[in-house]
């Protein structure tokens, strides 16, 4: 009952003196993300190991493919955000993205081990994620008070990360129970993805309370090809976009970090798929506290601190140290990085955008970040191939330190958000 009614336009207001912590819409979207991430992570947990060690891709090839799968969704992100803003169709557009990701599991069933169909299925999954992310995050910002955005995104990201933790565990348990029957994993992943779509349809309201639907039709404003870029006219928003590009261009993909850690520790390949679980567990534990801290002290500082933690993770891979320390430290620092930056960036950006352009503005930031990380992944792979992993990591450290210095000067320090009424 709580999920189905809280956050709807016709829901009763909270009682005086009682402060609602997180809206029902945020909790419902968190449940959808949890189930969808279980489905997605079931089939992607061993992707780096499979491509590099199984198919024999070079670090350059893997870096380009990993960045391409993340960056190829750039145009789709913009179109998804722009479409969601037209008429407030955030739920509908997000639903299309979730459905596309669920259907991509059927492609894995039919691929038969061929690299081309597998890559196409993974690309369809990433396209679905690109379509749904900005409308979903816009729904969170439109359904939450300005002074509680960090907490709202923290709760959502914690639920999302729970799915990321459960997905690999479910996949390996299923493989153990079925004697390595990968088709069984794909079937269960598809069914779980469909369950996520059904949860979205049933639990998430069509229009958030912060975006009322007009009683009479309002003629739409003329749209121009530059409409998705209109928020760039706001100086503070423009600074966030520039900082996101600089920091993203110095962010090495997680897969590379885990490959470096596996080589540094000489870890058996059978343990490789479990390396991301440490970062996910740390992210899960810190997402809500990081969001609450961002609401209290401002979102700029946690965002910068998170990238500082990423820089420490790179430095730890270069510095001498005992293997058990690295095995715990590097995933923990990655978890701190994501807890302090992922939802916090959206909470920092959302209040700068009008409600009618919220999804498009968030999509533009996400697109710039994805394209910058595409450049970073391809560049790191090229440096690894040409000069070796240590030289590539030294360049990444220098680039991230320089980007942090620039962001420290450029990133706007907005005034404290308005307090929501008790």
N, C-alpha and C positions, 0 to 999 in steps of 0.2 A: 504494500500500500504506500509506504514512504517513497519508494523509487518511482512509483507510477504517478504520484501527485505532486511531490515537492518540486518546485521550479517551473510548474506550468503557469500560464497566464491567469488561469482561473483558480489557482491554489490560494487558500486563505493566508493572510499575512501572519508572520510569526508573532507570538504573544509578546506583549511589552515586557522588557527586561530580560528576554530570552534571546540569545544571539545564536542564529543558525550558523554552524561552522562551515559546512560544505553543502551545496544544493543537491537535490536529488538528481538533477540532470548530470552533474559532474560524476556522481556515484554510478549512475547508469552507464555513462560513457566509459568510466573506468572498468565496469564489468564487461562491456563489449570489447574493450582493448585487451583485457586479461584473456578472454576466451580466444580472440583472434591471434594474440601472440603465442598462445599454446599451439595453435594450428601452424603458424608461420615458423616458429623456432623448431618444431619437430623435423622440418625438412632442410633447415639451413645450418644446423649446429655443426655439421662436419664439412661445410662447403670449402673453407680454405684448405683443409687437409686433402679433400678429394681432388681439388683442382691442381694443387701444387705437387702433391706426392702421388696421387692416383693417375691423373692425366699428364703429369710432367710439364705443366706450364712453368715458364721462367718467372722470376719475380716481376720483370717488366710487364709480361703478359697478364699476370694475375693482378698487378696494380692497375693496369688499364681496364681490365674487366670489372674489378671491384668498384673502381670509381665510376665506370660507365653505367653499371647497374644502379648506382645511387644518383648519378648526375643526369641520366637520360630522362628522368621524370621532371626535369625543370619546367618545360613547357606545359606539361600536364598539371603540375602544381599551380601554375599561374591560371590556366584555364579553369581548373577546379575551384580555386578561390574566387575567380571572377564570376563563374556561374552560380556559386553559392550566394554571393552578394546580391544577385539579381532576384528580387522578390523574396529574399530571406529563405532560400531553399537549402539551408545548411544540412539538414538531416537527409534530404533526398540525395544530394551530391555525395555526402559521406557514405550513404548506403550503397551507392554505385561502386565506390572504391572498395568497400568491404566485400561486396559480392564478387568483384573481379578477382580479388585476392583468393577468395574461397574457391572459385572456379579454376584458378591456376593449378590447384592440386590435381585436378583431373588430367591436366597436361602431363604431369609427372607420371601418372599411371600409364599413359599411352606412349611415353617417350621410349621405353624399352632400352634404356641405357645410352641412347644416342645423345651426344653432346649438344647438338643444335636444338632439339626439342626441349632438353633440360634447361638450356639457357633461355629459350623463349618463355618457358613456364616461370622461371625465376624473374624474368623481365616483367611478365604480366603481374606477378605478385608485387614488384616494386612500383609498377604503374598504379595499381590499386592503392598502395600506400600513399603515393604522391597525390592521388585524387582526394583521398579522405582526410589527410592530415590537417590542412588549413581549415576546412569547414568544421572539423571536430574541435580544433583549438579555438576557433571563433565562438562556437557554442559554449565552451567553457568560460571564455571571457565575458560573453553576453549574459551568462547565467550566474555570475559571481559578483559580489561587491568589489569595488576598486581596491579596497584595503585588504582583501582576502584572496587576491589572484595568485600570489605565491603559494599559499596554502592549498588552494584549489588545484593548481597544476601539480603540486607535490603529491596530493592524494591520488590524482589520476595517474601520474607517472609511477607511483608505488604499485598501484594495481596492475598497470601495464607491465612493469618489471616482474611482478609475480608470475605472469604468463610466460615471460621470457625465461624464467627459472624453471617452470614446470614443463615447458615444451621439450627441451633436450632430455630431461629425466624420463618423460613419458615415452619419447622415441626409443631410448636405449632399453627401457623396460619392455617395450613392445617387441623390439628386435630380439631380446633375450628370451621372451616367452614364445616367439614364433620361429626361432632358429633362423634369424637374419632374413625374414621375409619383408623386404622393403615395400612391397605393394600394400601390405597391411598398414604400414606407417602412413602411406599416402591416402589410403581410404579413411583412416581415423582422422587424419589431418583435414581432409575435405569435410567430413561430417562435423568436426569441431568448428571449422570456419563458417559453415551454414548456421550452426547454433549461434555464433556471434552476430550474424546478420539478423536472425530472428530476435535476439535480445535488443538490437537497435530499433527494430520496428515496434516492439511491444513497449519498451521502457522509456525511450527517449521522446520527449514531446516534440511536436512539429515546429513550434516557435518558442524561443526562450522569452522569459518575462521582460528582459531588457530590450526586446525588439518586437513591439506590438504590431500586429497585423492590422492595417487600416480597414475601416468599415467599408469604405467605398474605394473603387479602383483609382489609383493615382497614376497619371500618365508617366511612363518612365522617362528619365532624362536621356537625351541623345548620347549614345556611346561612341567613343572614338577609339582608334587603335591604341591610343596612349592611356586609356582609362585605367588599366592595371598598374600603371606607373604614376598615377596621380598623387599617391601619398608621398612621393619623393619631394614634393614641394614643401613639406614640413621639415625644417632644418634638423630638429632632434631625431626624427625618423631617419633622415638621410645619413646622419652620423652613425646610427645603429647599423644601417645597411653596410656602410664602409667598414666599420669595425668587424662585422660578421664576415665580410669577405676576407679581410686581412687575417683574422684568426683561423678561419676555415682553410685558407691556403697554406697554413702551417700545421694543420692537424693531420697526422698520419692515421690511416685507417686502423681500426682495432685489430683486424686480421693480421696486419704487419706486426703490430706490437706482440701478439700472441706467438707468431712465428719466430720473432726475435727472442722471446722468452723461452720458447721450446728449444731453440738452438743453444741459447746461453746455458740452460740447465741440463742440456742433453736428455730431455725428458722423452720417455717412450711415447711413440705416436698414439698408442691406445689411450693415453691420458690427455691428449691434446683437446678433444671436444669439451673437457670439463674445465678448461682454463677460464672461459668467459663466465662461468658460474660464480666465481669469486667477485668479479666486478658487479655482476647483476645483484648479488646478495648485498653488497655494500650500497649500491644504488637504492635498493629496496628499503634499507634501514635508514638512509639519510635523505631521501626525497622529501618527505614531509617536514622534518626539522629544517632542511635547507630552504624550503618554501616559506616556512614560518619566519625564519631569520631574515629572508629577503623582504617580507612584509614589514618587519620591524625596523631594519636598518637601511632599507633601500635595495633595489635589485641590482644596481651597478656593481657594488663591491663583491657580492657572492659570485657574480658572473666572472669577474676578473680573478677572484681567488680560485675558481674552478679551473681556469686555464693555467693558473700557477701550479695546481696539482698535476695537470697533464705534463707540464714541463718537468716537474720532479720525477714523473714516471719515466720520461725519456732519459733523464739523467741517471736514474737508477739502473737502467739497462746498460749504460756505459761505464758506471762505476764498479769497482771490485766489491764483492760482498758474498756472504754465504748464500747458498742456493735456497734454503728454507726462508730466509729473509726476503729475497727477491720474489719467491713464489707467493708470499702473502702481501708484500708491499706494492708491487706493480698493479695487480688487479684491484687492490683497495684504492689506490690513487686514481685509477680509471673510474671506479664507482663514484668517488668524490667529484671528479670532473663532471660526470653526467648529472649527478644530483644537483650540482651547483649551477649548471648552465642550461640544460635542456628546457625544462619548464620555466626557469627563471627568465630566459630570453623572451619567451612568449608573454610572460607577465610584465616584462619591461616594455615590450613593444605595444601590446594591446591597448593600453590607455591612451596612446598617442594617435589612435586611429578612430574615425567616426564609425558608428555601428554599421552604416550602410557599406562601408569599405573595409570592414574588419577582416573578413576571410581573405580578400585579395591582398591586403597589406601584409598579413602574416605569411601568405603564400610567397610573396616577393622575398621576404627575409629568408624563408626556408629554401627558396630556389637559389638565391645567391650563396647560401651556405653549402648547398649540394654541389653547385658548380665549382666553388672554391675547393671543396674536398675532392672533387674529381681531379682538379689540377694537382692537388697535393699527393693523391694516391699515384697518379701517373708519374709525377716528378720523383717521388720517393722510390718507386719501382725502377725508374731509369737510373737514378743515382746508385741504387743497390747493385744493379746489373753492371754498371760501368766501374764503380770504385769499391764496391763491397758494402756490407751492412753497417759497419761502424762509421765509415765516412758519411753514408746517407743519414744515419741517426744524428751525427754531429751537425750536419746541415739543417736537419729538422729542428734541433734544439736552438740553433742560432736564429732560424726563421721565426720560431714561436716566441723567443725572447724579444725580438724586434717588433713583432706584431703586438705583443703585450704592452710594450712601451708606447706604441702608437695608440692603442686602445685606451690606455690610461689617460691620455690627453684628449682623445676625441670623444669617448663615450659620454653621452650627456648624463648629468645628474639631475633627474626630474625632481620637482617638489614632492613632498610626501603626499600620497594619495588621500583623497577625501575619506573620512571615516564614515562607514555605513551606519545608519541609525540602529540603535539597539532595539 
